[in-house]
Amino acid sequence: MTASCVVLHNGQKMPLIGLGTRKSNPGEVKAAIKYALSVGYRHIDCAAICGNETETGEALKENVGPGKAVSRKELFVTSKLWNTKHHPEDAEPALRKTLADLQLEYLDLYLIHWPYAFEWGEDPFPKNADGTICYDFIDHKDTWKALEALVAKGWVRALGLSNFSSRQIDILLSVASVRPAVLQVECHPYLAQNKLISHCQARGLEVTAYSPLGSPDRAWHSPDEPVLFEELVVLALAKKYGRSPAQILLRWQVQREVISIPKSITPSRILENVQVFDFTFTAEEMKQLDSLNKNWRYIVPLLTVDERVPGDAGHPLYPFNDPY
């Protein structure tokens, strides 16, 4: 049976299933985290831009620590540095705010959320008069050096990247003293990311899949998009194993040793999503799921000016212009 964790290059154990908190509204995330911890989750994925780290911290304070249901060393907590905080002098204050909000002394993993920066300031999405984003062009290699100092201070155990391309990973590795341990990207059977995963694994990075179920509840969901839950192979395997379509998609990732962070606030789904370690697909069934790959990306930053277009594609550090 597949292990429930992967081991990062620094020896840390990172659970293969975590609870995503993106898009969880105020008042929802605290109850979701408390329930998740009660049914065995030991991995919580956060981000400053989600705006719910304070509420997440309330749940952690009530349930994690000496004399509580979960010890701190059992729990793996990730957060992310937002695009307006890429200047080296902003990295430490940004992390300290995240730690204060989460009521933690350290993070297990801190990611650069995107490889490109927005203009410095308190507005997380600064805009020009025409509605386009105000960019900054600071190099994320400089940001990385500032994050390395946070590891030295003991406030972060491991560093990683989110939404970086293979080329950008290699450039960063060429200057890193603290090697990135994890890459977090959109990943599901429609966007299998096989080349990128192989690239990362060859360089000692584990891969985390966000939107592992295809993010069907996105605000910009289009009715003509393909739907993973409706694929015949997914439905057939769900019937065979007596599982939900979501469990089929998550089990596929687990067998590839790809970490997944499905988001839910519904207790039954939170429980279901972590119950994927007691059945195994055959090699042929894995191939059937692999065959769904069509390089279909659901999560692309979009901007509406005259029409909805990839919002950040003109930035020189935009990652999705690279092949993978």
TACORJO-V27517 format. One record per backbone hydrogen bond with DSSP energy under -0.5 kcal/mol. NH is the residue of the N-H (numbers start at 1). CO is the residue of the C=O. Records with the same first field share a line. If there is no record, write none. Layout:
BEGIN
NH=CO + CO
END
This chain:
BEGIN
6=14
8=6 + 12
11=8
14=6 + 12
15=13
16=4
18=260
19=43
20=18 + 262
21=45
24=21
25=23
28=25
29=25
32=28
33=29
34=30
35=31
36=32
37=33
38=34
39=35 + 36
40=37
41=36
44=76
45=19
46=44 + 78
48=80
50=47
51=48
56=52
57=53
58=54
59=55
60=56
61=57
62=58
63=59
64=60
65=70
68=65
70=63
74=71
75=71 + 72
76=42
77=75
78=44
79=109
81=111
85=82
86=83
90=87
91=87 + 88
92=88
93=89
94=90
95=91
96=92
97=93
98=94
99=95
100=96
101=97
102=98
103=99
104=99
107=155
108=77
109=77
110=158
111=79
112=160
113=81 + 111
117=136
118=83
119=134
121=84
124=122
126=123
128=132
131=128
134=126
135=133
136=117
142=139
143=139
144=140
145=141
146=142
147=143
148=144
149=145
150=146 + 147
151=147
152=148
153=149
154=151
155=150
156=150
157=107
160=110
161=182
162=112
163=184
169=165
170=166
171=167
172=168
173=169
174=170
175=172
176=172
179=177
181=159
182=159
183=206
184=161
185=183 + 208
187=210
188=191
191=188
192=189
197=193
198=194
199=195
200=196
201=197
202=198
203=199 + 200
204=201
205=200
206=181
208=183
209=259
210=185 + 208
214=211
218=215
221=218
225=222
228=226
230=227
231=228
235=231
236=232
237=233
238=234
239=235
240=236
241=237
242=238
243=238
248=244
249=245
250=246
251=247
252=248
253=249
254=250
255=251
256=252 + 253
257=254
258=253
259=207 + 257
260=16
261=209
264=20
267=265
269=266
270=266
271=267
272=268
273=269
274=270 + 271
275=271 + 272
276=274
286=282
287=283
288=284
289=285
290=286
291=287
292=289
293=290
294=190
295=190
296=190
297=295
298=296
300=298
303=309
305=303 + 307
309=303 + 307
311=301
312=301
313=310
315=312
318=315
321=318
322=319
END
